[in-house]
Amino acid sequence: MILGNNQYRFSPVPQGQNFIWIADYMDGSCLAEYEFDTRIKNDYYRIDKNKLIRFGLIGMGSQIYFDVANGIFNINKNRIQVSYIADGIEYPLTGRTILYNDIIQYKDAVGDGKLLSKTASGRIRNNIVAHVVGYKKAMDLSDVNINFKNLLHIPQDKNIPPYLEIKISVDKDLNGELVFRINGLVANKLHAPLLKNQAGIYNWELI
């Protein structure tokens, strides 16, 4: 198991990729995007979602992951929880005792090159600008059904703060707010009115 173990905080391929994904399994084993000893790359689609307990990224001295059992992000030991409050009712979007194992991971990249050049130097070179990790979850609650996507963006540029991208849709109109908690304390609230069967997307910077 790697996530939660401070021994593992740096990518084994730092020159090519500052962060790598890690899948921790319930039997204590794990699958890493790159093997730490051989640096051999593993296929993302080899991840066994049915055995996952944690999923996230390590690199640049950080561990960023979420617990599959409750969907709560852990960013360098800071726990990030999200809920939605409307009409005096709070709907916890994370922290429920359900599986958040519909994982998402991708990289934002830009290409740079001279398309008309015939030389090798003219080929397009892809540069990673951000790592993204998270999940999506459908929640069938007693009075409302919620589709929730929780994505954490980690920009490559250290001057740009990481942020949560929350995509949420419901099956009835709600005029409420998203509530973000860090280590159990309310850190921010965002007014987030939702229309029936229409997705709302909200970004929250972690400063």
N, C-alpha and C positions, 0 to 999 in steps of 0.2 A: 504494500500500500504506500502510495506516494503523497497524495493530497492530505494535508494536515501534519506532514512530517517536514520540519524546517530544514532538514538536510537537502531537500530537493527544491531549489528556488531558481535555478538557471537552466536555460536551454542547452542541450548537448550539441546543438548546431548553431551557436550564436551568430556566426558570420552570415549564415543564410537565413536565419529566422530567430527573432528575439524570444518568441513564445512558442510553445508546443502544447497540444492538447493531451490530457491525461484522463483515462477511464479507470477508476478504482472499482474492484469487484468485491462482493460480500465474502469471498473465500480468502481475502487478503492479497490476491494477485492483482495485476493491473495490465493495461495496454497503453503504451505511450506512442505518440505520433512518430518519434524516433527513439530507437533503442539507445540506452545510455552508454553501453559498452561498445557496440558495433556501429552505432549511428544509422542503422538500417531503418528505412521508412516503413511504417505500417499503414495499412489501408483503413481509412475511417469506417468503412462499411463492415469491418471485422468486429466492431464493438458489439458486445452482447448486452443489449439494453435490459434484458430480463434479469441480469446479474449485477447491474450497476448499483453502487451506493453513492458515489460521488463522481462528478464530471466537471472539468475545468481546464485552466491554463496554468503553466508555470513559466517563469522567465523574468529576467531583469531584477532578480531579487524578490519577486513576488509570487504568491499563490492566490489564484482567483478561481473559485469553484462554487458549486451549489450541491447541497445534499438532495439526493433523489427522493428521499422519504418525505421532504417537506418543501422543497423548492426555494429554500433560503440561501441567498448568496453569502459567501464568506470571502471577504477581501482583506487579506493580511490580518485575519482574526477579527475583523469587524463584520457583524452579521447584518445583512440588509433585508428588511421585510417590507412587503407592499400589501396594502389593502385598499378597498374602495368603500366610501361611506356615502349613503344617500338616504334621505328621509329618516335619519336617526338610526339606521341599521348599518353595521359595519360588516362587510364581506371580506374576510381574509383571503387574499389571492395567493399568498405564500403561508407556510406554516400549517397547512392542513395535513392530516395523516392519510395522504393519497400519494400515488407514485407520479413523480414529475420526470418520467424517463423518455419522453418524446423530445430528445435532445437536438440542439442546433449548434453548428459550428461552421464558420466560414471566415475567409479573409477578404477584406477590401483591398484592391490593388489597382495601380495605374500602370499603363504601358508607355514607354518612352523610346522613341527611335525614329529613323528616317525611312518612311515607307518606300520611297523610290530608289533608295540606295541598293546597289548590288553587292556591296561588301559586307563582310561579317559584322563590322561595326555598325552597320545600318539596321540590323535586326532589332525588333522590338524587345525591350527588356522590361519585365514586370517587376514592380516594386510594391511590397506590402505597405499599406498606409494605416491599416487597423486590423485588429483581431476581434472577432465577435463570437460570443458563446452564450448559450441560454437554452430555452425550451419553450414549448407551447403546451397548453392544457385546456381541455374543455371541462367545465364544472357545472353539473346539474344540481342546482340548489332548490330549496323548497319553493321559493317565490320568484326566482330569476335564474336563467341559464347564462353562463358567462364563458366566452372564449377568450383566453388570456395568453399572450405571448410576451415573454420577459427576456430581453436580449441585453447583454452587457457589452459595450463597445470600448475597446482599449486602443486608442490611437498610438501609432508608432512615435509620433512627435510628442516628447515629454512635456511640451508647453501647452498641449491640448488636454484638458481633463477627461478622464473616462466618464461615460454616461450610460444610464439605463434607458433603453427604448421600450416603452410599454405600449403594446397594441391590445386593445380590449374592445369586445363587442358583446351586446346583450340582446335579449329577446323582448325588451320593453324599454320605453323611454325612462332615463334616470338623470336627474340633475344633481350630481354629487361631486366628490373630490377624491383624488388619489392621495393616499397617505403613505409616506416613506418613513420607516423607523430604522435607526442604527443602534444596534445593541439594546433594543427594546425602547428607546427614547425617540419621540417624534422629531424628525429632522426637517421635514418639509411637507407642505400640502399644496396640491395643484388642483384648481377648479377644473373639472373634467366632465362636462355634460355629455351624455351619450344618447344617441337616437337609436330606436329599435332597428336591429339588423344592419347597422352601419358601424364600421370600425372607427375607433378614435385612436390616434397615435400621439403619444406624449413622451418627451425626452426630459430626463432629470440628470443634471451634472453632479458628479460626486466630487466636491471640492474639499 
